[in-house]
């Protein structure tokens, strides 16, 4: 990654309405970000692409949307009240706090020394009901996974699935991170896309390896460059308390350990969670095995990805600058041009309709065209400024196609379609445009 790319991404994100600092009017709130008009489109596209691949296209997967607030006993049974800690150190001079594993012996802000490390629970506490008391205390979920485990018997019964099968869920999670930072990489409120895949105990390792491959391929299929992606398998002493094997799918973020950091984790959680909930709730969470005619507790493989990290990775991966510009020589502009090379499935707008002039004889049919395309896709419309400037505005937000309606279009009923990446232009009949775009935007 080139130097200063994070600053450029943060600035582009704000300028073009992808991401704003949360509560900015009141000075912001650390670790909270708002997704603006373009950001929400792109985030929804990431989630839709994940859902399509992992639920819609698979016979062995179902979906779930469980509550963020859960009975506190869930967090006791899962081990979160006991294990969800980070070691926190405080600078003796400036009193800034850091995660111990993220700093050396000296405070990065003032060079002061640290206090001894103290464990800090990362779960955000809340009270359910009007009066806060110990009895109604619970936590905002720090992962969506537990909703799937707790609902496992109901899902099994209602979906009539047989092992192996999985449950997918997308939703918000909360962690009171000691050091949120790097834009939307580490925040206190974030979104996860999680799968719990249930299988027979002796299939755990095989499914773990299959999911690693499948999940890596998903990122590549959506345009993440090979050189920006790698798998990192945990050593035994690095594993979480519930896991016998974990692989991080890492992206070449321009920060993190040696330039790599976690995008998604794929973990073999064995029967840890179902056993823990069976024990704590007193309910059986087994599955009847036709072969052995006995109940077994399934093992679980969990691919868990962050939506916000995916969002940042797609922006970084797609960001391209062309110095001197790539427009025709007639264009006066010779500044640096930015092109966001997003996969069409991820791009906020799939196309933009640009009438060559604002005159009604062009703008009226162009508006009719955009209205009809909007029945199928998010399409932008822009009639302000020169056509070159309008192309650049669309390139900068990653719109794969620009559709120009010119004076000839009135007679020949054709428009010019320009490709964001190649800048190639094709003349397409208006009544074939939807079919043409459908082919190009297929994912
Ligand atoms: N259920 C397993 C689990 O939650 P995790 O590795 O702690 O595992 C999974 O989280 C993913 O959630 C991470 O790979 C990351 O993409 C995302 N994530 C975790 N903490 C985050 C945070 N504070 N901000 C943004 N994304 C986060």
Boltz pocket constraint, residues with backbone or C-beta under 6 A from the ligand:
constraints:
  - pocket:
      binder: B
      contacts: [[A, 142], [A, 143], [A, 144], [A, 145], [A, 175], [A, 177], [A, 184], [A, 185], [A, 186], [A, 187], [A, 188], [A, 189], [A, 190], [A, 191], [A, 192], [A, 194], [A, 262], [A, 263], [A, 264], [A, 265], [A, 302], [A, 304], [A, 305], [A, 306], [A, 307], [A, 308], [A, 309]]
      max_distance: 6.0
